[in-house]
Amino acid sequence: MANFLFILRSNDNEKATRCFQFAKIAHSKGHQVNIFLIDNGVDWAVSGRDGSTRTVTGDCVDDYLPYLIENEVETGVCTPCAKNRDMDEAKFNSNMVLDGGPHLIDMAVEAKVFNF
């Protein structure tokens, strides 16, 4: 099976929906999946964020993110991006942890990378 890395750098609902959708598809097919949130994408780390806004295609973040959380798909949250936004790791979804650029690069070396 393949190794995929999905990088989300936007808090845009459509970009987040697509990122989480493709991560879910890859994981459900048995592939190794990692997600990394950077820049404004770190906003999606906060547990309880409203992900119900529908995209033009009719789906939403809430259609995919719960699967990723329940299946403990590893999701790194850029430490300086989160800290400079005064985000508290204790409020993150259970599969999300603060992480750094060196680990992101290490993951990218071995993965097919998708950017959103």
N, C-alpha and C positions, 0 to 999 in steps of 0.2 A: 504494500500500500504506500501511498505518497504522504509527504509531509507538507502541510500548508500553514502559512502564516498570514493572518488577516490583520492589516493595520488600519485603524480608524482614527482619522485626525480631525473629524468634524462632528459637531453636535447636531448637524442637519438630519432630520428625521428620515429622509429618503436614503441618504448614504448609510446611515446606521442600520436601517431595515435591510438593505442589500448586503452589507457586511455580515450581519448576524444570520441572514438567510443562507448565504453561501457557506458560512462556517458550519451551520447546522447540517446542511446537505452533505458537506465533506465528512463531517464527524459521523453522521448516520450511515454513510457508506463504508465506515471503518477506517478512514484515513486519520493520521495524526494531525490534530488541529491546535494551533495556538492563536490567540488574539492579543493584540497590543494596542492600547489606547494612548494617543498622544494629542498634544495641543488641545483644542476644544472637545475632542473625542472623549476626554477623561470625564466629561459630564455624565456619560452613560454608566459610569462605575457606581454611582449612588443608587443604593437600594430604594425601591419605591418610586423611582422616576416614572412619570407618565409616558408609556410607550404605546398608547392606544391610537395615536393620530394615524389615520390611514393614508397611504401613498396613493398615487394615481392608479396603480394596479390593484388597489384594494387591500393590500396587506400592511402590516405594521410591525414595529419592533417587538411588541408583545406576542406576536405569532412565533417568534424565534428565540428571543433572549431567555425565556424560562427554561427551554430545553437545554441551552448551553450552561445555565446555572445548575440545573438538576443533574446534568451529566458531568459537572465539575470540569468543563473545558477551561484549561488554564488561560487566564487573561491577566496580562501585565498592564499596570497603569503607570504611566510615566511619572516618576517621583517628582522632578521639579515642576512639571506641568500641574500636578495635583496640589503640591505644597504651595505654589504661588497663587493658587486659587483658594487657599485656606480650606482644602478638602480634608476630611477626617476619614482615615482608612477604616475605622470602626463602622462607618456608614456605607461601606462598599458592599456590593453583592458578594455572596460567599465564595465565589470562584475567582475573585479579583483581588490582586495584591499589588502594592507598590513595587515597581521594578525600574531598571535603568537601561540606558543606551547600550552598555556593553553586552547585556543579555539579549537585547533586541538584535544586535549584530550577529551574535552567536547563533541565534535561532534562524536568522535570514540566510546564513551560510548553507544551511542544510534544507531549506524549504523553498517551495514555490510561493512567491510573495504577491499578495493582492493588497492594493492601497485604495482606501475610500476616503 
